[in-house]
């Protein structure tokens, strides 16, 4: 089963242009790194990450939906 899935992934991957391939590889790295980083997160660490995110939002460290859409267009 894994070989069929891997073959299908390779088929799709080879159809992408270089920028799309780079994006997919970055996404896969993020998935793998996320697994490693979040495998032993305590509730306290999780809550601290949420509080840090809320503080960033409150201090204006975010972009609007429209800004994100404009950024995506430049990819």
C-alpha positions as CSV (number, residue, x, y, z in Angstrom):
1,X,0.0,0.0,0.0
2,X,2.8,2.4,0.9
3,X,4.4,2.0,-2.5
4,X,1.1,2.9,-4.3
5,X,0.8,6.0,-2.2
6,X,4.4,6.9,-2.7
7,X,4.1,6.4,-6.5
8,X,1.0,8.6,-6.6
9,X,2.8,11.3,-4.6
10,X,5.8,11.2,-6.9
11,X,3.5,11.4,-9.9
12,X,1.9,14.5,-8.6
13,X,5.1,16.0,-7.3
14,X,6.8,15.7,-10.7
15,X,4.0,17.7,-12.3
16,X,4.7,20.8,-10.1
17,X,6.9,23.7,-11.1
18,X,10.0,24.5,-9.0
19,X,8.2,27.1,-6.8
20,X,5.4,24.6,-6.1
21,X,7.9,21.8,-5.3
22,X,9.6,24.1,-2.9
23,X,6.3,24.9,-1.2
24,X,5.4,21.2,-0.8
25,X,8.8,20.4,0.6
26,X,8.5,23.2,3.1
27,X,5.1,22.0,4.1
28,X,6.4,18.4,4.6
29,X,9.3,19.7,6.7
30,X,6.8,21.6,8.8
31,X,4.7,18.5,9.4
32,X,7.7,16.5,10.4
33,X,9.2,19.2,12.6
34,X,5.8,19.8,14.1
35,X,5.5,16.1,15.1
36,X,8.9,16.2,16.7
37,X,8.3,19.5,18.5
38,X,4.8,18.7,19.7
39,X,5.3,15.1,20.7
40,X,5.9,16.0,24.3
41,X,4.3,19.3,24.9
42,X,2.8,19.7,28.3
43,X,-0.5,21.5,29.0
44,X,1.4,24.3,30.6
45,X,3.7,24.7,27.5
46,X,0.6,24.6,25.3
47,X,-1.2,27.3,27.3
48,X,1.9,29.4,27.3
49,X,2.1,29.2,23.5
50,X,-1.6,30.2,23.3
51,X,-1.0,33.2,25.6
52,X,2.1,34.2,23.5
53,X,-0.1,34.1,20.4
54,X,-2.8,36.2,22.0
55,X,-0.2,38.7,23.1
56,X,1.2,39.0,19.6
57,X,-2.3,39.6,18.3
58,X,-3.1,42.2,20.9
59,X,0.2,44.0,20.1
60,X,-0.7,44.2,16.4
61,X,1.6,41.5,15.2
62,X,-0.7,40.0,12.6
63,X,-1.8,40.5,9.0
64,X,-5.3,40.9,7.8
65,X,-7.1,38.4,5.5
66,X,-6.8,40.8,2.5
67,X,-3.0,41.3,3.2
68,X,-2.6,37.6,3.3
69,X,-4.4,37.2,0.0
70,X,-2.1,39.8,-1.6
71,X,0.9,38.1,-0.2
72,X,-0.2,34.7,-1.6
73,X,-0.6,36.3,-5.1
74,X,3.2,37.1,-5.0
75,X,4.2,33.5,-4.4
